[in-house]
């Protein structure tokens, strides 16, 4: 018997429009605050990256912030993802889409409604996760980029709540956004990959603004037989009968926190990087004495990290060999390490040539596409073999979170990449003020958004 198809689009719209700022607990609000601060930082650091420069030239906004909200979202979302340093959750780069969409809409709302920004962020997470949770297999398995596909729905949900859209308009925005997603993993390691996040933010903003002005879409754009879930499903078996979670439980942001990245490279490499850093910290580990490097990871992550011999910094972000060997060589992997001079280092290149990948057939029981663990084994020239710990959750993962000192250090490093940005303390102050003094926070965030340009 075929299960009854649940009206996901309608009921999700109803649940989102019922949300109020007081629905957020302190835990969820703190997670939204961390996401805003982290995304502000990586956006500031990413504004000078080549894909953003090209985009600004084409849009004619090299010197100033563009007037159209969709253009602001497009540029800010691309910048937020340009360094691949932004957080991850529910299969994609959630904050690099949702936060830029919300910042782009600041001029469209009254100052008092800045108090709704944390709620709107939580709503965007909810719309994204409600859709992604109906798949057992990530879209990556078929070559789709979840950020580009799910991002428009998340951004539309966030924008709809920020703009106070009614049920019909919110439903239209969600359904319209479901038609606007795109992104192929073949473009990982190129300038087009961050554009996926920018286009997703743009699509969500555009869908919400169009819906606010009366544009309509199918009432079942997410769950219809020819709707988002069925069309994009890697295995053709999405869960179409499950009720909308928000009707029966708390916001997902109450129980799940985005994972904050410690390194500006693809998240698929982070477990192996932690393994390499653990080896580097061993007193008897000298990178110059390494004879061979064995890296254990999953088949899907090996495919994602496709550049064994990267020729550009963009490719290096998707190179398992670069990430592991730079960590072994220097004991770090930060913004300064993702540079042409580091990539050209002959000692690093020689070490990368010693790498072998081992694809694990043991799977993580809870994370689709992951091995049971990632690890690095070193064969030293004197015959010794050094084994890393088995890494299942890298530092920064929601189950192995960064401390406040590390979060602040990352924010400071990112903000220092762009002149004219507020101090980390000032950024904390304006985000913390959203609840108690929304007009002041609105003014400060608007100034910050302008400083990004």
N, C-alpha and C positions, 0 to 999 in steps of 0.2 A: 504494500500500500504506500502510495506517494504521500509524504507528510504535507500538511497544509503549509502554504507559503505565508510567512509572517510579514505584515506590512511595515517593513523596517523603516523606510523613508518617512512615512507618515508618523509613526510612533516615536522615532528618534527626534523628529521636528517638535512634536508635542513635549517630549521630555526636556529638550534644550530650552524651549521657551518658558518652561516652568522654573528654570534655575534663577536663584537670587544670590547676591553676594554673601548673604548670611548663611547660605548653604555650604560654604567652604569652611572646613575646619582649619585650625592652625597648622596642622600637618600639610594639608593640600596647599594652603596659601604659601607656606615656606618653600614647598617644592616649585610652585610657580615663580616665586621670587628668585630662587637659584637658577631656574631656566632662563628667566629674563636677563639676569646678570651675566650668565655664561654666554648667552647669545649676543648680547650687546658687545661683549668682549671680542668674540670671534668675528663678529661683523666688522667691528672697527679694524681688526687686524687684516681682514680679507678685502677691504675696500681698494687696496692698491694692487690686488692680484690681476693678472692679464685678462681673465674672462670678464671681470667687472669693468676694467678700463675699456675693453672693446664694446661692451654693452652700453656704457655711458656715452661713448662717442656716437653710437648709432641712434640713441635716444635723444641726443642733444642736451645732455645734462652733466657735462664735464665739470662745470663750475658751480652749479647750484642744484638744489633738490628739485626734481621734476614736479610739476603741478598736478598731474594725474595720479590718483591713489594707486592704480594698477601698475604704473611705471615705478612708483616708489617701492611697491612690494616686489616687483621683478628684480630691481637692482639690489635691494637689501637682502632678499632671499638668496640671490646668487652670491653675494658677499659672505653671508652667514655660512655658506657651505663651501666656499672657495678653498679653504685650507683643510677641509675634512677634519675639523677640530670640534665640530658641534655635536651635541648629545644625540643619543639614540634610544628608541623605545618602540615597541609594537612593530618591529620590523623595519623601521626607517628613521630618518632624521627629523623628528617631530618638531623640535623647537626652531630649527632653521627655516621652517615653513611658517609655523603659527606665529612666532614672535614678530618676524618682519611684516606679516600681514596686519597684525594689530598696530605696530608702529606706523605703518603706512596710512592707517585709518585715523590716526590722532586728529588731523585737521578736520575730520568729518564729524566729530562728536563734541558735545559741550564739555567744558573742563570738569564738571562734577562727575561725568561718566567715566573718567579715568579710574575711578574706584572699581569699575567693572572689569578692568584689564585682567586681574588674576582669575576671575570667574570665566571670562572669555577664553583665556588660555586653557583652563580645565575643560571647557566645553569643546574646544578644538581637539584636545587629546581624546575626549570621549567619542566624538564623531569618527575620528581616525581609528581608534581601537575597536569601536563597535563594528566597523567594516572589516578590519584586519582579523579580528577574532573569529570570523566565520570561515577562515581558511586554516587548514592544518599545515599547509606547505607555503612558504614564502614565495612571492612572485619572482624572486631571483631564480628559482629553479627552472623557470621557462624563459629567463632573460629579461624579465621586466624589473624596473627599479621601483621598489615600494614607495620611496619618497615621492617620485613623480606621479605615481598612480593614486596613492592614498592621500597625498598631501593636499590636493584641491578640496577634498571632502573635509579634511581636518580644518583647513583655513576657512572654508565656507561656514562650518559650524561655529568657529571662533568669531568670525566677522558678524554672523547673524545675531549672536548673543550681545556682542559689543554694540551693534546698531539697533538693538531692541526690535528685531523683526518679529512679526506675528507668525503664527503656525504655518499659514499658507505660504508666506514669503520664505520662511526658513526651509520648508519642504522643497520649494522651487530652487532655492540656492543649493541645497544638498544634491538634488537631482541634476541640476545644471553642472555642478562641479564634478559629478560622477562622469559626465561626458567629456571633461576637459583634461583628464589625467593622461600622462605619457611619460616615457622614460625607458631607455634600453641599457642594460648593463654592458653592452659592447662599448659604450662610451665612457666607462670607468677609466680613469687615468688620462682623460682629455679635458679640455676646457668646457666641454658640453655637460659633463656630469654635474657641476654646481648649478648650471642653468636649469637642471631639472627642479631643484628646490625653488629657484626664482620663479620659474613658470608656474609651479604649484601654488606659491604664495599669491602670485598675480591672478591665477585662475579663481582661487577662493574669494579674493577681494572683488574681482569682477562679477562673479556669480552672485554674491551678496548684494552688491550695489544694483545690479540689474534686477534682481528679485525685489529689492526695495522700491524700484521704479515700475514694477508691474510685469516684468518679464516672467513667463511661466515655463514649466518643464513638466515632464511626466511625474505623476504622483508616486511612482514605484521605480524610480531610476536606479536605485541600489539593488533591489531584490528581484526585479522582473526577469522572465526567462531570457530576454535579450538585454538585461541591465548589467550594471557594473560587475557584480559578483560572478555571475555565470560567464560573462564574456572573458574576464581576465583570469578566471580560476586556472591554476596550472594543471590540476588534475580533473577539472570539471565537476568537482563535488563540494561546492561551498555549502555551508549550513544555512539553509534558507528558512528553517522553521523555528530557530531559537528566538525567544523574546528579546526585546531590547533590554540590555542589562540595567540601564539607568532607571527603568521603571520599577525595578525590584531591589536595587542595591545602591550603595554610595557611588559617587564619582570615582572612576578608576584612579584618578590622581591621589585619592585617599590611601590607596593600597599599593600603588606601583609608582616608583620614581624613575624618571629618565636616567640613563647611565651617562655620566659625565666623562668625556674623553680626556685622557692624560697625554695623548700623543696626537700630533696633527697628521695622521695617516688613516687609511681605511681601518674601520673597527675590526675587520676580520683578522688583522695582524696583531691586535693588542695582547692577546694571550701569549703569543710567541715572544712578543717584546718583553713582557714581564718575566718570562722564562730566561731570556737572554740577560736581562738586568740582574736577575738572581745569580747567574753564572759570573757576570762581570764583578759582582761584589765578593766573590770568593777570593781569598788572598793568593791562591796558587793559579789563578786564571790570568794568563797574559795573552792578549789577542795576537801578538807577534809569534807565539809558539803554537798556534792552532794549526793542525794538519787537515782537519775535516770538520764540517758542521752538518749535523743531521737535524732537520726540523720536522716535527710531527704536527700535522694539522688535518682538517677535514677535506674531502674531495671538493666540496663546494667552495670552501674558502681558498683552496689552492687555485681554483678556476677564477675566483674573484680577484685574487692577487696575481694577476696574469703576467706581470712584467718581471722576468727573471734577470734581465739585463736592461734596466731602465735608462732611457736616453734623455729624459727631461724630469724636472721636479714633479710635474703632474703625474708622470709614470711612476716615479719613486714612491708616491703616496700609495700605490697599489703594487708594491714590490715587497714580497716577504723577505727576500734576500737582503735588500737594502735596509729594511727596518730592523731585522735581527742583527745584522752585522754592524750597523751603526751603533746599536745599543751595546753590543759586545765590545766594540772599539772604544767608545767614549763613556759608557755608563749613563747615557741620557738619549732622549730623542725629542727635541723641542723645535720651536720655530726656526732657530738659527741653524739647525741641522738639515732642514729642508731647503737647501740652497745649492746653486750650481757648483760652487767650489767644493762643497762637501761631497756631492755626487761624483765629482771628477777626481777625488782623492785616490791616488794609485794604491795606497795600502788598503783602503776600503774595497776597491774593486778586486784586488787580489783575494781578499777574504771572502767576498761574495762568490767568487769562482770556486770556492771550496765547499759550497752548500749543496746539499741533497735534500729533497723533500720526501717525507714518508707520509703517505695518505692513510689515515686511520679508518678502519672499518667499524670501530666502536663509536657509537653515537651518544651525544648528550641526550638524556631522557626528556629534557624540558626545553631545549633550545634547538629549533629546526635548523639544520644545516651545519651544526657544530659537531666536532668530535667530542668524545667523552672528556678529553683533555688535550691541551697543546703542550709541547715540551721541546727542549733543545738538548742535544747531546754533542759534546765536543770531544774529538780525538786529538790529543796533544802530540807534538813531535816526539816527546820522550816516551810515548806509549801509554800514558795515563788517559783515562776516559772520565770526563766530568759530566754529570747528569744534573739537569735543572729539576726543580720541583714540577709536579704535574699541575698545570694552571687550568682551572675550570671557570673562574670568574676573575677577570683582570681588575686591577685597582681602578676605581671609578665606576665599576658596575653597580647597579642598584643594590646588589647583595654584598658588595665590597666597596662601600662608598668612600669618597674622598673626605677628609676632614676640612674644617673651615680654613685652616692655614693654607692647605693646598689649593682650595677653591680661590682664595684671595690671591695667591701667587700667580695662578693662571690668569685671572682677571687683570692683574697689574701688568703682566707680560704682554697680554693682548692689547690693552689700552695704550701701552707705550709704543706700539707699532705705528700709531697715527697721531700726528700733532693736533693740538686743540681739543683733545678729549678731556672730559672731567676726570677727576681722580677716582680711584676705586671707592674711597670713602664717600665721595659725592654720589656716585652711582648707587651705592648701598642706600644712602639717605633718600634719594628720590623714589627708589622702588619700595622702600619701607614706608614711605609717606602715602602710598596709594590708598590705604585704608583710612588714615586719620586726617589727611589734608589733601584730598584729591585735586583741588584746583592748583595748589602749589606743585604737586607732583606732575600734573599735566603740563604746567609751564616748564618745569625742569626737563621732563622727558622730551618735550617739543624742542627745547634748546639742544638737548643731546642728539636727537634725530637730525637736526640741522647740522650739527658738528660732524656727523658721520660723512657728510658730503664735502 
